[in-house]
Amino acid sequence: MSLKKNAVAAAILSVLATASLMAGAQTIRIANQGDALSLDPHSLNESLQLSVTSNAYETLVGRNKDLSLAPLLATSWKQTSPTVWRFELRKGVQFHDGTPFTADDVVFSFARAKGDGSDLKATLSDIKEVRKVGDLAVEIETNGAFPILPDVISLTMMMSKKWCEENGAAKPVDKRKGVENTASFKANGTGPFRVRERQPDVRTVFTRNPTYWGKIEGNAQEIIFTPIANPSTRVAALVSGQVDVMEPVPVQDIARITASPNARVITGPELRTIFLGMDQKRDELLYSSVKGKNPFKDKRVRQAFYQAIDIVGIQKTVMRGASRPTALLVGPGINGWTEQQDKRLPFDVDAAKKLLTDAGYPNGFEVTMNCPNDRYVNDGQICQSVASNLAKIGVKINLATETKGTYFPKILRRDTSFYLLGWTPTTYDSHNALSSLTACPDDKGTGQFNLGAYCNPKLDDLTKKIQSETDKGKRNELIKEAFTIHADDVAHLPLHQQSLAWGVSKKVELTQLADNFMFFKWMSIKP
């Protein structure tokens, strides 16, 4: 480690030590490799941000500890027709500023989440109308039959219409453009914790909501969330007792933490799939040595990249066994995944070279690869390994790694030729991945995270049928057909599902979920 990095690490530990002295007996200090980029629950559809904000804001329908659907701000829901769902709202709920929660806030929140600047609008594009049918009841009408609507809206958080309008936050701001408003720094939800202090990239302090409508199982009175990018510093802070929870644990440090007297590692499978995407729309790539054409439009080039990647080598050396190589954009635990389809193309450097030669690139070419270095487990190292693999078939990767704070705005505006992304289907159903990652992008938000603009109308047609099909057997057959088309097109390059590893003080009890959400209401700490 350089002197500069040592100085930064020492400064962080000094701040943590001061915070430790000030923290109360029921304070839990959490460290993550990154920070939520905003407190606005509609501004970025990214798991860490949604995890952080879901402690202050709530949805109509949430999740239990086993990830089954749970009533939150809606006490019940039912279909009154194939395209209409009625939701009964919870009585006596207040926002943090004391304003009552009503159907007006639900109508406002869905309109806000569907509007320009919202990063969630793609998930709500098939909602035709949300209408008030009483102070504590709403109807949601969809464009067609939509049997998984309660799952789809499980991350659409409710905001106060009055507070947003009074604070100039009636519309979400587009994080890609770097715009911010009051909701970026302040939170006024109905959730079990309130935001007392927000210093972006430094710390966010949450306090227990004394007027919360429900039961808070844990005893935490205060949560101090601190981003610590350096893995060694995070581990040192946990082992020394300066933080109580940290994630992710670097795979090479699991044994060290496990052997420490003060902490343990909680591991489990994660629903997130890590994959690579390529610009398949532009006639000429933005960042490549190839001029006048786009090599990624040729399936042979995409397949050559796929077969040149030594995913088992990455699993062993980079992930140290804490990953599961995959051939699909979804993994076990997601409806529609099948072991039969989850078979990767063979790692074969000679076959990859021949494919490149057949495509007209016998000597390879140069292309820039964009990658975060603080979002997924060992993301920067994964990209370095991919670059080394591709060098063996003559492809020179100009690797551009950066913090997620600048990485996501860049790739989400499609300012990329080749990129790495992770995706957890928020509905725990394959339709989410298909509609978000593989559908032809349109101005309604469909295919919003299909950043390489891959497009196959037949796959789109299947995705629409999957959305409306109510027979589970028929629906899963449609999903299988859709994934077959995606695989035949080599539309993306799936890598693996990463494993969860949280470092936790032996004084702390919490619940680890496979979607990597961390709920403060289920956290307790011993004196």
Rosetta blueprint (number, residue, H / E / L):
1 M L
2 S L
3 L H
4 K H
5 K H
6 N H
7 A H
8 V H
9 A H
10 A H
11 A H
12 I H
13 L H
14 S H
15 V H
16 L H
17 A H
18 T H
19 A H
20 S H
21 L H
22 M H
23 A L
24 G L
25 A L
26 Q L
27 T E
28 I E
29 R E
30 I E
31 A E
32 N E
33 Q L
34 G L
35 D L
36 A L
37 L L
38 S L
39 L L
40 D L
41 P L
42 H L
43 S L
44 L L
45 N L
46 E L
47 S H
48 L H
49 Q H
50 L H
51 S H
52 V H
53 T H
54 S L
55 N L
56 A L
57 Y L
58 E L
59 T E
60 L L
61 V E
62 G E
63 R E
64 N L
65 K L
66 D L
67 L L
68 S L
69 L E
70 A E
71 P E
72 L L
73 L L
74 A E
75 T E
76 S E
77 W E
78 K E
79 Q E
80 T E
81 S E
82 P L
83 T L
84 V E
85 W E
86 R E
87 F E
88 E E
89 L E
90 R L
91 K L
92 G L
93 V L
94 Q E
95 F L
96 H L
97 D L
98 G L
99 T L
100 P E
101 F L
102 T L
103 A H
104 D H
105 D H
106 V H
107 V H
108 F H
109 S H
110 F H
111 A H
112 R H
113 A H
114 K H
115 G L
116 D L
117 G L
118 S L
119 D L
120 L L
121 K H
122 A H
123 T H
124 L H
125 S L
126 D L
127 I E
128 K E
129 E E
130 V E
131 R E
132 K E
133 V E
134 G E
135 D L
136 L L
137 A E
138 V E
139 E E
140 I E
141 E E
142 T E
143 N L
144 G L
145 A L
146 F L
147 P L
148 I L
149 L H
150 P H
151 D H
152 V H
153 I H
154 S H
155 L H
156 T L
157 M E
158 M L
159 M L
160 S L
161 K H
162 K H
163 W H
164 C H
165 E H
166 E H
167 N L
168 G L
169 A L
170 A L
171 K L
172 P L
173 V L
174 D L
175 K H
176 R H
177 K H
178 G L
179 V L
180 E L
181 N L
182 T H
183 A H
184 S H
185 F H
186 K L
187 A L
188 N L
189 G L
190 T L
191 G L
192 P L
193 F E
194 R E
195 V E
196 R E
197 E E
198 R E
199 Q E
200 P L
201 D L
202 V L
203 R E
204 T E
205 V E
206 F E
207 T E
208 R E
209 N L
210 P L
211 T L
212 Y L
213 W L
214 G L
215 K L
216 I L
217 E L
218 G L
219 N L
220 A L
221 Q L
222 E E
223 I E
224 I E
225 F E
226 T E
227 P E
228 I L
229 A L
230 N L
231 P H
232 S H
233 T H
234 R H
235 V H
236 A H
237 A H
238 L H
239 V H
240 S L
241 G L
242 Q L
243 V L
244 D L
245 V E
246 M E
247 E E
248 P L
249 V L
250 P L
251 V H
252 Q H
253 D H
254 I H
255 A H
256 R H
257 I H
258 T H
259 A H
260 S L
261 P L
262 N L
263 A E
264 R E
265 V E
266 I E
267 T E
268 G E
269 P E
270 E E
271 L E
272 R E
273 T E
274 I E
275 F E
276 L E
277 G E
278 M E
279 D L
280 Q L
281 K L
282 R L
283 D L
284 E L
285 L L
286 L L
287 Y L
288 S E
289 S L
290 V L
291 K L
292 G L
293 K L
294 N L
295 P H
296 F H
297 K H
298 D L
299 K H
300 R H
301 V H
302 R H
303 Q H
304 A H
305 F H
306 Y H
307 Q H
308 A H
309 I L
310 D L
311 I H
312 V H
313 G H
314 I H
315 Q H
316 K H
317 T H
318 V H
319 M L
320 R L
321 G L
322 A L
323 S E
324 R E
325 P E
326 T L
327 A L
328 L L
329 L L
330 V L
331 G L
332 P L
333 G L
334 I L
335 N E
336 G L
337 W L
338 T L
339 E L
340 Q L
341 Q L
342 D L
343 K L
344 R L
345 L L
346 P L
347 F L
348 D L
349 V H
350 D H
351 A H
352 A H
353 K H
354 K H
355 L H
356 L H
357 T H
358 D H
359 A L
360 G L
361 Y L
362 P L
363 N L
364 G L
365 F L
366 E E
367 V E
368 T E
369 M E
370 N E
371 C E
372 P E
373 N L
374 D L
375 R L
376 Y L
377 V L
378 N L
379 D H
380 G H
381 Q H
382 I H
383 C H
384 Q H
385 S H
386 V H
387 A H
388 S H
389 N H
390 L H
391 A H
392 K L
393 I L
394 G L
395 V L
396 K E
397 I E
398 N E
399 L E
400 A E
401 T E
402 E E
403 T L
404 K H
405 G H
406 T H
407 Y H
408 F H
409 P H
410 K H
411 I H
412 L H
413 R L
414 R L
415 D L
416 T L
417 S L
418 F E
419 Y E
420 L E
421 L E
422 G E
423 W E
424 T L
425 P L
426 T L
427 T L
428 Y L
429 D E
430 S H
431 H H
432 N H
433 A H
434 L H
435 S H
436 S H
437 L H
438 T H
439 A L
440 C L
441 P L
442 D L
443 D L
444 K L
445 G L
446 T L
447 G L
448 Q L
449 F L
450 N L
451 L L
452 G L
453 A L
454 Y L
455 C L
456 N L
457 P H
458 K H
459 L H
460 D H
461 D H
462 L H
463 T H
464 K H
465 K H
466 I H
467 Q H
468 S H
469 E L
470 T L
471 D L
472 K H
473 G H
474 K H
475 R H
476 N H
477 E H
478 L H
479 I H
480 K H
481 E H
482 A H
483 F H
484 T H
485 I H
486 H H
487 A H
488 D H
489 D H
490 V L
491 A L
492 H L
493 L E
494 P E
495 L E
496 H E
497 Q E
498 Q E
499 S E
500 L E
501 A E
502 W E
503 G E
504 V E
505 S E
506 K L
507 K L
508 V E
509 E E
510 L L
511 T L
512 Q L
513 L L
514 A L
515 D L
516 N L
517 F L
518 M L
519 F L
520 F H
521 K H
522 W H
523 M L
524 S E
525 I E
526 K L
527 P L
